[in-house]
Amino acid sequence: MDDIRVGIIGLGTRGTHALARNMAETYPEHRLRVTALHDRNPDRTREAAQDLAAQYAAIGVTIDPTLHTDGHALIADPDVDLVMVVSITDTHREYAVPALESGKRVYCDKPLAHTVEDAVAIVEAERRSDNRLIMGFTRRYEQAWRTAADLLADGAIGRLQLLQVRDMIPYHRYLTGWWRRREWSGGALNDKGSHLFDVFNWLTGERALRVSAVGGRRALDEPAGHADRCHRCELTCPYRRREFATGAPVAEDVFTHAGASWLAETDERYVDDTCVYAPGTDLWHGGSVQFTYPDGLVASYVYTIFGQEADDEETLELVGSEGRIVLTRATGEVRLIAEHGARREVLDRRGPHFTDSHFGADKALMGDLRTFALGGAPPVSADDGLEATRMVVAAHASMEADGRTVEMKEIPDV
Ligand SMILES: NC(=O)c1ccc[n+]([C@@H]2O[C@H](COP(=O)([O-])OP(=O)(O)OC[C@H]3O[C@@H](n4cnc5c(N)ncnc54)[C@H](O)[C@@H]3O)[C@@H](O)[C@H]2O)c1
């Protein structure tokens, strides 16, 4: 089996710790070899290279990626077959468009872009170049969600009547990094909601017609004497940056993603431990978003960024004419109530990699990446990404107008 040579742009949590690590761990199976790296922070590029060399070495493989100081040079690198765009969301267009035009296969992480204009530009580049892009909407690669989709398609609950996602996102982190400004991230609704809006489209096989949404921002009681960055702050604070895995507060000496480059950042756009009380944050803390699909089908999304790590953090419920499917993401459980309640099953869909990043989705994605890199169709496309971003933009427009109904046809499209 030949290697697929992979170049990664953006070496943060997602690029290095989720994608590249999974690439290394599944190398014997999928032969995805990292050959080129770029981050706008050259120290981070070096840190990532060391980290990944160790990951590959652990399975007996030596890698020697070229460390590019320019992302466009990585795209042009003849030693790269697959370009992975995993930099922060407002930079996706800058790399995805030339990557598509280069003729190489392209992965772009979700959300496709922070604005609908950028998302449209990426889809237009795809059409123009006759090339394809695969997206990283993780629910599409997770076993539990695939099971729910299969059950629905097999008619297990009859005709779909309602879709509902409850999303108690444990990320006040959205107030401390580049997510905190919509001009950089498109907002929490873009970063997280786009996953679930894509799920609505995937499961219904339709496009939403209109949306009505309300959003809120709860005032945070700002204490006197806080520092501008969390790692320098001595106060006891409910918003102290925490380790995702353990929920434990992070001490300064480990206050990094993968090295000192994170602590050394000074530009507020790239600092990932900005104080939650810093001015300039403009995202909605939570809200309720209702989409109407053709034929009166309703999809409902309710979220907060102040959720707690808990087993019922994110749930999907599908109500059909003959039954229900209830998926609990953090336990990998899919509950099926069929035949008007006469048949009840609890399916354990955790799979062998459930404890890995994104409940095993990133491991599953590696297989799909190989198939895609060799010419296969993307299971999740740029068009899917554009549609999710259009829905986010429409929902924000409704939130800004206190719940006014926004027709999807008001939002730009290709
Ligand atoms: N599929 C998923 O479930 C999932 C999960 C997490 C993140 N993401 C997406 O991945 C992307 C990165 O998120 P993250 O969590 O890794 O963020 P992060 O802050 O941990 O890392 C982002 C990296 O991008 C780099 N960067 C910023 N601007 C750049 C530029 N112009 N050129 C090159 N590098 C640049 C930063 O220096 C940083 O190292 C975002 O689009 C995010 O939405 C997707």
The ligand as an SDF file (V2000), in Angstrom:
LIG
                    3D

 44 48  0  0  0  0  0  0  0  0999 V2000
  -14.0450   18.7050   13.5530 N   0  0  0  0  0  0  0  0  0  0  0  0
  -14.0880   19.0960   14.8100 C   0  0  0  0  0  0  0  0  0  0  0  0
  -14.8500   18.5660   15.5990 O   0  0  0  0  0  0  0  0  0  0  0  0
  -13.1800   20.2060   15.2640 C   0  0  0  0  0  0  0  0  0  0  0  0
  -12.7210   20.2410   16.5910 C   0  0  0  0  0  0  0  0  0  0  0  0
  -11.8880   21.2850   16.9770 C   0  0  0  0  0  0  0  0  0  0  0  0
  -11.5520   22.2690   16.0670 C   0  0  0  0  0  0  0  0  0  0  0  0
  -12.0310   22.2170   14.7890 N   0  0  0  0  0  0  0  0  0  0  0  0
  -11.6960   23.2750   13.8160 C   0  0  0  0  0  0  0  0  0  0  0  0
  -10.2930   23.2340   13.5680 O   0  0  0  0  0  0  0  0  0  0  0  0
   -9.8030   24.5690   13.3700 C   0  0  0  0  0  0  0  0  0  0  0  0
   -8.6800   24.8320   14.3940 C   0  0  0  0  0  0  0  0  0  0  0  0
   -9.2010   24.7530   15.7030 O   0  0  0  0  0  0  0  0  0  0  0  0
   -8.2860   24.4030   16.9730 P   0  0  0  0  0  0  0  0  0  0  0  0
   -9.1800   23.9590   18.0470 O   0  0  0  0  0  0  0  0  0  0  0  0
   -7.1600   23.5200   16.5460 O   0  0  0  0  0  0  0  0  0  0  0  0
   -7.7150   25.8540   17.3430 O   0  0  0  0  0  0  0  0  0  0  0  0
   -6.3490   26.1780   18.0870 P   0  0  0  0  0  0  0  0  0  0  0  0
   -6.4350   27.5740   18.5360 O   0  0  0  0  0  0  0  0  0  0  0  0
   -6.0180   25.1090   19.0780 O   0  0  0  0  0  0  0  0  0  0  0  0
   -5.2570   26.0670   16.9090 O   0  0  0  0  0  0  0  0  0  0  0  0
   -5.3290   26.8760   15.7570 C   0  0  0  0  0  0  0  0  0  0  0  0
   -3.9460   26.9810   15.1360 C   0  0  0  0  0  0  0  0  0  0  0  0
   -4.0750   27.7050   13.9050 O   0  0  0  0  0  0  0  0  0  0  0  0
   -2.9330   28.5540   13.8000 C   0  0  0  0  0  0  0  0  0  0  0  0
   -3.2070   29.6360   12.8590 N   0  0  0  0  0  0  0  0  0  0  0  0
   -3.9720   30.7380   13.0450 C   0  0  0  0  0  0  0  0  0  0  0  0
   -3.9520   31.5090   11.9330 N   0  0  0  0  0  0  0  0  0  0  0  0
   -3.1700   30.8590   11.0360 C   0  0  0  0  0  0  0  0  0  0  0  0
   -2.7850   31.1370    9.7070 C   0  0  0  0  0  0  0  0  0  0  0  0
   -3.1890   32.2430    9.0580 N   0  0  0  0  0  0  0  0  0  0  0  0
   -1.9840   30.2490    9.0770 N   0  0  0  0  0  0  0  0  0  0  0  0
   -1.5520   29.1270    9.6980 C   0  0  0  0  0  0  0  0  0  0  0  0
   -1.8870   28.8090   10.9650 N   0  0  0  0  0  0  0  0  0  0  0  0
   -2.6920   29.6630   11.6220 C   0  0  0  0  0  0  0  0  0  0  0  0
   -2.7250   29.0380   15.2340 C   0  0  0  0  0  0  0  0  0  0  0  0
   -1.4250   29.5810   15.4150 O   0  0  0  0  0  0  0  0  0  0  0  0
   -2.9680   27.7590   16.0250 C   0  0  0  0  0  0  0  0  0  0  0  0
   -1.7940   27.0230   16.2030 O   0  0  0  0  0  0  0  0  0  0  0  0
  -11.0040   25.4980   13.5340 C   0  0  0  0  0  0  0  0  0  0  0  0
  -11.5640   25.7890   12.2740 O   0  0  0  0  0  0  0  0  0  0  0  0
  -11.9780   24.6710   14.3610 C   0  0  0  0  0  0  0  0  0  0  0  0
  -13.3210   25.0150   14.1760 O   0  0  0  0  0  0  0  0  0  0  0  0
  -12.8090   21.1980   14.3800 C   0  0  0  0  0  0  0  0  0  0  0  0
  1  2  1  0
  2  3  2  0
  2  4  1  0
  4  5  1  0
  4 44  2  0
  5  6  2  0
  6  7  1  0
  7  8  2  0
  8  9  1  0
  8 44  1  0
  9 10  1  0
  9 42  1  0
 10 11  1  0
 11 12  1  0
 11 40  1  0
 12 13  1  0
 13 14  1  0
 14 15  2  0
 14 16  1  0
 14 17  1  0
 17 18  1  0
 18 19  2  0
 18 20  1  0
 18 21  1  0
 21 22  1  0
 22 23  1  0
 23 24  1  0
 23 38  1  0
 24 25  1  0
 25 26  1  0
 25 36  1  0
 26 27  1  0
 26 35  1  0
 27 28  2  0
 28 29  1  0
 29 30  1  0
 29 35  2  0
 30 31  1  0
 30 32  2  0
 32 33  1  0
 33 34  2  0
 34 35  1  0
 36 37  1  0
 36 38  1  0
 38 39  1  0
 40 41  1  0
 40 42  1  0
 42 43  1  0
M  CHG  2   8   1  16  -1
M  END
$$$$
